[in-house]
Amino acid sequence: MAYERLVKLILSDLPAGSRLSETELASRLGMSKTPVREALLKLENEGLVLPIPHVGYLIPYLSYLELREALEVREAVEGYLAMLAADRISDTELAGIRKAFDEGQASLGTDPASDIATMKELNSTLHGSIMRAADNSKMDQILATVRNQVDRGIKELVGNDVSRYKESFEQHLAILSALEAHDPAQAERAMRDHIGSINAHILRRFR
């Protein structure tokens, strides 16, 4: 609970360079310091916060090397998960995803903010469904170690670039088609192409 709320706080409200204290965070979140302390230690291991002796923690500025490494891990792991999912996902699950995408696509074109919200939701639907269908908890754990770094990179370096979200949406459709064909090789290739293009976009903007 404390961990999820702190992640949301860091990814939505707190900029790089912000200083954090257990006492202030506990007060802000309305909970005791113990779960906050445990959450901060976990975030430290993920590189989202840095300890400052006698002060608390600091949200560090993005590191090009750490971000690049996190993006590369995500590309490799999610590509493999897509390959596994193509064999294991049910047609019932696929029908639900296709319905969500058809309805989402029909709603696009109203305004950029609404379009981005819709495409973000479809992104979560597709990637979440692939993780569940792949059914590999060890790979999920590996992905969890870099997910927050990747999300922070997307927040700071993609932001509300609607053209990037539209490009990702088209790539999601290609991934979905490969899953519907139950083609593991094509599903992995489509996923790696998708994430590779996001990685290139993020790292170009970093420089």
N, C-alpha and C positions, 0 to 999 in steps of 0.2 A: 504493500500500500504506500508506504513512505517513498520507496524507490520509484514507483511509477509516477507519483506526484512530483517528485523532484526532477525526474527526466522531463516531464511535461513543462515544468517551470523553466528549466534550462533551455529547452528547445523553443519555447514560445515567448518568454518574458525577459529573461536575463541575458544581457549581452556579454561578450568576451571581456574579461577584465574585472567583472563583478566579484566582490568579495562576499563570502558566505560564512555565517557562524551557525553552529548547532542551535544556540539559544534563539536566534532570530528566526531561523527556519522552522524550529519546533513551534514557535509562537504563530508564525504565518500559516503553518499547516494545521494548527490546532491539535498537536500530539506531543507526547513526551520526547525527550532528547534521545532516548535509547534507539528507537527505530530510525530516527534521523541519522544518528551516528553510523548505524549499520548500513544505511543506504548510501551515505557519503563514502564509506570505505569501498563499497561495491563500485560506485562511480569513479573513485580514484583508480581502481584496477582497470577500468575501461578507458581511462584517460580523459574523462569528461570534466574532472576537477583535479586540482593540485593542492596538496596540503601546504599550509604556511605555518611554521612553528609559532605558537603563542597567539596566533591570530584566527586561524580557521582554515578556510579553503578559498581557492581562486578558480574562476572559470578561465582556462587558458585560451589564448588565441589559437586558431587552427594551425596545425603544422602540415606543410605540404607532404612530407614523407609519411607521417602517420595516416593522413587522409588517403594518400595513394595506396598504402598497404591495406587499409580497411576496404577500399573499393575493389582492390584485386581479390581479396578474400571473398567478398560478396559475389563477385562475378563467377569465381570458380565454384563456390558452394551452391549458389542458386541455379547455375547451369546444370549441375549434377542432380539437384533436387527436381528440376523440370524433367530431366531424363527419366528419373525413377517414377515421377508422377504420371508420365505418359503411359506407362504400363499398368499403373495401379489405380488410377482415378476411375470412378464409376461414371457410366453414361448419365445417371440421374444427377450426379454432382455437376457434370459438364452442362447439362441442360439448364441447371440453375444459374451457372455462370453466364452462359450465352444469353439467357433471358435478362439478366442484370445489365449486360453490355448493350443489348438491343434497346432496352428502355433508356439507359444512360445516353447512348448515342442519339436517340430521338430527341432528348432534352437539350442537347448542346446547341450553342448559337444564341443563347439569350443574352448573357453578358459574361465578360471574362472571369469575374470572381465566382459566379455560379458554375461556369464551365470547369474551372480549376477544382472546385469542391467536388463536383461530380466525378471528375477524372481521378482525383485522389482516392475517393471511395472505391472506385472500380479497381484501382491499383491495389488497394488493400484486399479486396475480394479475390482477385486473381492470385496474388502472391501468397495470401493466407491459405487458399484452397490447394495450391501446389504443395505447400509445406505439410498440410494435413494428409494429402494423398500420398506423398512420398514416404511418410511414416518412418522417419529416421531421426530419432531423438538426438543422437550424437552430432549429426550435422546441424540440427537446429541449435544445439548448444554452441557450436563453433560460430554460427551466424549471429547468435545473440551477443557474442563478445565484440562485434564490430557494428552492430545495427545502429546504436546511438551515435557513433562517430559519423556514419554514413548519413543518418537523418540530419545531423547538424550541418554537414557539408551541403546537403540539398537545400536546407532552410536558408543558409547564408549565401550560397553561390548559384542557386536556381531561383529561389524566391517565388515570385508570381509571374514567371516567364511563361505566358500561356502557349507560346509556340513550342516550347520544350515539352510541355504537358501534352500537347496535341501529337507531337512526334512519338512520345511514349505510348499514347493511346493506340496509335496505329501499330506500334510494335507489340502491344498487348494483344491486339487482334490476331497478329501472326502467331504468337505463342499459343493462344486459345485454339486456333485452327490446327496447329501441330498436336495439341493435346486431344482434340476431337478425332484426329486421324490415328491416335495411339501410336505416334511415330517418335520413339525416344530420341533418335539422333537429331531429328528436325526440331524437337522441343528444346533440346539442349542448345542447339545452334541458335535458335530464335531468342532464347533467354540470354545467351552470352552476347549476341549482337545488341540486344536491348540494353543490357546493363553496361556493356562496353561503350555504347554511344553516350550514356549518361555520364560515365566516368570521364570520357574525353571532354565533355561539355564542362563538367565541374572543374577539372584540372586546368583547362584553358582559362577559365575565369579566375582561378586562384592566382595565376601568374599575372 
